[in-house]
């Protein structure tokens, strides 16, 4: 369990240092390692949060001309 926590924190720190798309890439790499390396079940996607993000981006895109 401690190694999984260290791996998670390392991915977060590395992603924060890379910034932008690097944050998403290191998160995906960490998820792949945890799912396939440690056989942990992946969680369900946060559909409510994704819907909120999409609606805010759509609203912002419509206000700019």
OpenMM code with the backbone's topology and positions (N, CA, C; nanometers):
from openmm import Vec3, app, unit

residues = "UNK UNK UNK UNK UNK UNK UNK UNK UNK UNK UNK UNK UNK UNK UNK UNK UNK UNK UNK UNK UNK UNK UNK UNK UNK UNK UNK UNK UNK UNK UNK UNK UNK UNK UNK UNK UNK UNK UNK UNK UNK UNK UNK UNK UNK UNK UNK UNK UNK UNK UNK UNK UNK UNK UNK UNK UNK UNK UNK UNK UNK UNK UNK UNK UNK".split()
positions = [
    Vec3(0.0818, -0.1187, 0.0000),
    Vec3(0.0000, 0.0000, 0.0000),
    Vec3(0.0870, 0.1263, 0.0000),
    Vec3(0.1957, 0.1250, 0.0726),
    Vec3(0.2818, 0.2440, 0.0781),
    Vec3(0.3461, 0.2722, -0.0568),
    Vec3(0.3833, 0.1639, -0.1278),
    Vec3(0.4445, 0.1842, -0.2589),
    Vec3(0.3435, 0.2448, -0.3565),
    Vec3(0.2179, 0.2031, -0.3467),
    Vec3(0.1145, 0.2599, -0.4328),
    Vec3(0.0950, 0.4084, -0.4029),
    Vec3(0.0994, 0.4462, -0.2761),
    Vec3(0.0866, 0.5864, -0.2379),
    Vec3(0.2044, 0.6682, -0.2897),
    Vec3(0.3248, 0.6141, -0.2775),
    Vec3(0.4445, 0.6836, -0.3277),
    Vec3(0.4364, 0.6988, -0.4794),
    Vec3(0.3893, 0.5952, -0.5477),
    Vec3(0.3737, 0.6015, -0.6933),
    Vec3(0.2732, 0.7095, -0.7323),
    Vec3(0.1624, 0.7150, -0.6616),
    Vec3(0.0601, 0.8165, -0.6883),
    Vec3(0.1144, 0.9573, -0.6677),
    Vec3(0.1827, 0.9802, -0.5564),
    Vec3(0.2387, 1.1128, -0.5286),
    Vec3(0.3481, 1.1493, -0.6288),
    Vec3(0.4277, 1.0509, -0.6708),
    Vec3(0.5323, 1.0774, -0.7701),
    Vec3(0.4710, 1.1195, -0.9038),
    Vec3(0.3622, 1.0543, -0.9430),
    Vec3(0.2950, 1.0924, -1.0681),
    Vec3(0.2365, 1.2328, -1.0591),
    Vec3(0.1807, 1.2676, -0.9442),
    Vec3(0.1239, 1.4016, -0.9268),
    Vec3(0.2329, 1.5076, -0.9325),
    Vec3(0.3431, 1.4845, -0.8633),
    Vec3(0.4527, 1.5817, -0.8614),
    Vec3(0.5150, 1.5958, -0.9995),
    Vec3(0.5400, 1.4834, -1.0661),
    Vec3(0.5989, 1.4889, -1.2001),
    Vec3(0.5049, 1.5591, -1.2978),
    Vec3(0.3752, 1.5297, -1.2892),
    Vec3(0.2787, 1.5952, -1.3767),
    Vec3(0.2687, 1.7434, -1.3509),
    Vec3(0.2767, 1.7832, -1.2239),
    Vec3(0.2717, 1.9260, -1.1908),
    Vec3(0.3938, 1.9988, -1.2446),
    Vec3(0.5070, 1.9325, -1.2418),
    Vec3(0.6285, 1.9956, -1.2960),
    Vec3(0.6235, 2.0074, -1.4472),
    Vec3(0.5650, 1.9064, -1.5127),
    Vec3(0.5548, 1.9111, -1.6592),
    Vec3(0.4487, 2.0102, -1.7032),
    Vec3(0.3351, 2.0126, -1.6332),
    Vec3(0.2278, 2.1056, -1.6663),
    Vec3(0.1542, 2.0672, -1.7928),
    Vec3(0.0407, 2.1280, -1.8138),
    Vec3(-0.0378, 2.1083, -1.9356),
    Vec3(-0.0755, 1.9640, -1.9593),
    Vec3(-0.0435, 1.9163, -2.0777),
    Vec3(-0.0780, 1.7801, -2.1167),
    Vec3(0.0042, 1.6779, -2.0385),
    Vec3(0.1170, 1.7196, -1.9840),
    Vec3(0.1997, 1.6293, -1.9044),
    Vec3(0.1294, 1.5818, -1.7791),
    Vec3(0.0454, 1.6661, -1.7223),
    Vec3(-0.0299, 1.6278, -1.6029),
    Vec3(-0.1266, 1.5143, -1.6354),
    Vec3(-0.1965, 1.5256, -1.7459),
    Vec3(-0.2870, 1.4183, -1.7870),
    Vec3(-0.2127, 1.2918, -1.8264),
    Vec3(-0.0985, 1.3088, -1.8926),
    Vec3(-0.0209, 1.1920, -1.9355),
    Vec3(0.0354, 1.1151, -1.8160),
    Vec3(0.0895, 1.1856, -1.7188),
    Vec3(0.1434, 1.1155, -1.6019),
    Vec3(0.0318, 1.0534, -1.5186),
    Vec3(-0.0845, 1.1161, -1.5161),
    Vec3(-0.1986, 1.0556, -1.4482),
    Vec3(-0.2409, 0.9265, -1.5159),
    Vec3(-0.2425, 0.9264, -1.6470),
    Vec3(-0.2759, 0.8050, -1.7222),
    Vec3(-0.1739, 0.6949, -1.7039),
    Vec3(-0.0468, 0.7328, -1.7023),
    Vec3(0.0591, 0.6339, -1.6805),
    Vec3(0.0482, 0.5742, -1.5410),
    Vec3(0.0235, 0.6596, -1.4416),
    Vec3(0.0059, 0.6100, -1.3052),
    Vec3(-0.1135, 0.5166, -1.2941),
    Vec3(-0.2241, 0.5507, -1.3622),
    Vec3(-0.3421, 0.4656, -1.3609),
    Vec3(-0.3129, 0.3312, -1.4266),
    Vec3(-0.2419, 0.3330, -1.5381),
    Vec3(-0.2056, 0.2074, -1.6040),
    Vec3(-0.1197, 0.1188, -1.5139),
    Vec3(-0.0245, 0.1792, -1.4449),
    Vec3(0.0616, 0.1015, -1.3555),
    Vec3(-0.0192, 0.0422, -1.2407),
    Vec3(-0.1085, 0.1216, -1.1828),
    Vec3(-0.1889, 0.0715, -1.0712),
    Vec3(-0.2874, -0.0373, -1.1158),
    Vec3(-0.3476, -0.0230, -1.2335),
    Vec3(-0.4467, -0.1206, -1.2792),
    Vec3(-0.3798, -0.2494, -1.3261),
    Vec3(-0.2792, -0.2381, -1.4118),
    Vec3(-0.2189, -0.3585, -1.4683),
    Vec3(-0.1028, -0.4116, -1.3844),
    Vec3(-0.0335, -0.3258, -1.3121),
    Vec3(0.0781, -0.3710, -1.2304),
    Vec3(0.0364, -0.4246, -1.0948),
    Vec3(-0.0626, -0.3598, -1.0333),
    Vec3(-0.1062, -0.3985, -0.8994),
    Vec3(-0.2448, -0.4631, -0.8993),
    Vec3(-0.3045, -0.4809, -1.0155),
    Vec3(-0.4363, -0.5435, -1.0320),
    Vec3(-0.5456, -0.4751, -0.9499),
    Vec3(-0.5422, -0.3427, -0.9452),
    Vec3(-0.6467, -0.2672, -0.8770),
    Vec3(-0.7584, -0.2362, -0.9762),
    Vec3(-0.8849, -0.2404, -0.9327),
    Vec3(-0.9942, -0.2096, -1.0259),
    Vec3(-1.0027, -0.0591, -1.0526),
    Vec3(-1.0163, -0.0195, -1.1793),
    Vec3(-1.0319, 0.1244, -1.2074),
    Vec3(-1.1686, 0.1718, -1.1631),
    Vec3(-1.1772, 0.2969, -1.1235),
    Vec3(-1.3051, 0.3545, -1.0828),
    Vec3(-1.3871, 0.3949, -1.2027),
    Vec3(-1.5112, 0.4271, -1.1784),
    Vec3(-1.5973, 0.4730, -1.2868),
    Vec3(-1.5654, 0.6192, -1.3181),
    Vec3(-1.5832, 0.6597, -1.4436),
    Vec3(-1.5540, 0.7985, -1.4782),
    Vec3(-1.6520, 0.8935, -1.4095),
    Vec3(-1.6041, 1.0093, -1.3644),
    Vec3(-1.6921, 1.1060, -1.2966),
    Vec3(-1.7775, 1.1809, -1.3979),
    Vec3(-1.8889, 1.1216, -1.4382),
    Vec3(-1.9690, 1.1779, -1.5465),
    Vec3(-2.0318, 1.3121, -1.5094),
    Vec3(-2.0676, 1.3324, -1.3838),
    Vec3(-2.1267, 1.4611, -1.3431),
    Vec3(-2.0237, 1.5730, -1.3546),
    Vec3(-1.9016, 1.5458, -1.3096),
    Vec3(-1.7949, 1.6466, -1.3171),
    Vec3(-1.7603, 1.6752, -1.4626),
    Vec3(-1.7514, 1.5717, -1.5447),
    Vec3(-1.7224, 1.5933, -1.6868),
    Vec3(-1.8319, 1.6758, -1.7535),
    Vec3(-1.9570, 1.6513, -1.7167),
    Vec3(-2.0668, 1.7310, -1.7716),
    Vec3(-2.0572, 1.8775, -1.7331),
    Vec3(-2.0189, 1.9032, -1.6073),
    Vec3(-2.0021, 2.0422, -1.5634),
    Vec3(-1.8894, 2.1109, -1.6386),
    Vec3(-1.7790, 2.0422, -1.6570),
    Vec3(-1.6653, 2.1006, -1.7287),
    Vec3(-1.7041, 2.1309, -1.8727),
    Vec3(-1.7715, 2.0380, -1.9379),
    Vec3(-1.8124, 2.0586, -2.0771),
    Vec3(-1.9104, 2.1746, -2.0885),
    Vec3(-2.0041, 2.1857, -1.9929),
    Vec3(-2.1011, 2.2957, -2.0006),
    Vec3(-2.0346, 2.4313, -1.9781),
    Vec3(-1.9372, 2.4381, -1.8875),
    Vec3(-1.8676, 2.5660, -1.8627),
    Vec3(-1.7848, 2.6044, -1.9848),
    Vec3(-1.7152, 2.5086, -2.0445),
    Vec3(-1.6344, 2.5378, -2.1637),
    Vec3(-1.7238, 2.5810, -2.2798),
    Vec3(-1.8386, 2.5147, -2.2947),
    Vec3(-1.9320, 2.5533, -2.4003),
    Vec3(-1.9863, 2.6934, -2.3778),
    Vec3(-2.0208, 2.7255, -2.2548),
    Vec3(-2.0718, 2.8598, -2.2246),
    Vec3(-1.9654, 2.9658, -2.2513),
    Vec3(-1.8430, 2.9386, -2.2150),
    Vec3(-1.7347, 3.0351, -2.2405),
    Vec3(-1.7070, 3.0498, -2.3896),
    Vec3(-1.7187, 2.9410, -2.4631),
    Vec3(-1.6924, 2.9460, -2.6073),
    Vec3(-1.8003, 3.0274, -2.6784),
    Vec3(-1.9237, 3.0234, -2.6290),
    Vec3(-2.0321, 3.0964, -2.6924),
    Vec3(-2.0296, 3.2461, -2.6609),
    Vec3(-1.9653, 3.2869, -2.5528),
    Vec3(-1.9648, 3.4284, -2.5172),
    Vec3(-1.8561, 3.5051, -2.5901),
    Vec3(-1.7544, 3.4383, -2.6361),
    Vec3(-1.6466, 3.5087, -2.7073),
    Vec3(-1.6819, 3.5227, -2.8540),
    Vec3(-1.6574, 3.6407, -2.9064),
    Vec3(-1.6866, 3.6642, -3.0481),
    Vec3(-1.5674, 3.7185, -3.1198),
] * unit.nanometer
topology = app.Topology()
chain = topology.addChain("A")
for resn in residues:
    res = topology.addResidue(resn, chain)
    for name in ("N", "CA", "C"):
        topology.addAtom(name, app.Element.getBySymbol(name[0]), res)
